[in-house]
Every structure is written in structure tokens, then in C-alpha cells.
Amino acid sequence: MDTSDGSPLANKWISLTEMNGGLSRGFGFNKDISTMFQRNFGSVSPEQFAKACKKVGGRIQAGKADVSAVIPYAPMFPVIVNFWASDEEFPASGKVLVNEKAEHYLTIEAAGGACSAVVTAISRNLQNKQDPNGCRH
């Protein structure tokens, strides 16, 4: 881990924009991740999304989103993924949050890559489902 100093994790979660250097780089990462949610999860139900999160080691928790999961990207670097399913008015959307102490483990660039990797892993788990005839999609 880039900047690991053994700091304990906090009970507060922040956007990538709130990390050091986040104002210049975090917005771009958040926009890319938002695009990933719209593109990859447009027709996904909350139940499907939760199941895919569990397959990558996520723990579902209560939250304001349709699905909120804490996913361990690396030791001392969990990521919260919040997912809102599409409906008649809005497309699917999502946000990722990192622990307030994230910069004690990864730089903003590495943290953005980690969050993207988590969303990609969830997407891959949805794409690897099988149909009733045993064929992979």
C-alpha cells in the first residue's frame, strides 16, 4: 500500500473528492464511476446487485441506497458501494465512498483505481451468471 502507516480506520466515510488532492482528481474518478454504474447496472435489480456484491466479499448494510455494501479491496482499505436501481424517472446510479483514513493507505490516484476495480468486479460477477441451460452469458 502506497502510504500505509498503520492508522486505525475511522467510523466516517468520504467521497474521493474529500481526500488530499481530491478536488483536482476526485471529481474525475467520481464521474468515471458514475458512468460505470449507468452503463453496467441499468437493468440490474437491487437483489442482483446485492448478490454480486456478496460474491466479491461484500457485506450488505443498511443505508439510504437501494443497496449499500462494504467491500474489502485490500487490508485496511474497504470501499462502500451505494447503488440505486433505475426506475421510470431515473437511470441506475451509484457512488463509492472510502474510509476517512484512506489517504493513510493509498494516494488519491490509487484510491480511485481501487474504487473502479471494485465496481468492475461487481459488474463481472453479474456478467458471469448462467442461464437455465447452463450457458454462460
Number of C-alpha atoms within 10 A of each C-alpha: 13 11 11 13 10 9 12 10 15 10 8 10 18 16 17 29 19 16 20 14 14 19 13 11 16 21 16 15 22 22 12 13 23 18 15 19 22 16 14 18 24 17 14 16 17 18 12 14 23 20 16 21 26 16 14 16 13 23 15 17 13 9 10 10 17 16 22 25 24 20 21 16 18 11 8 18 20 22 25 25 23 19 23 23 22 17 10 5 6 10 15 22 21 22 20 25 21 24 21 17 19 27 22 19 20 18 19 23 14 14 23 24 14 19 25 18 14 22 22 16 16 22 20 14 17 20 13 12 13 11 9 7 6 8 9 10 9
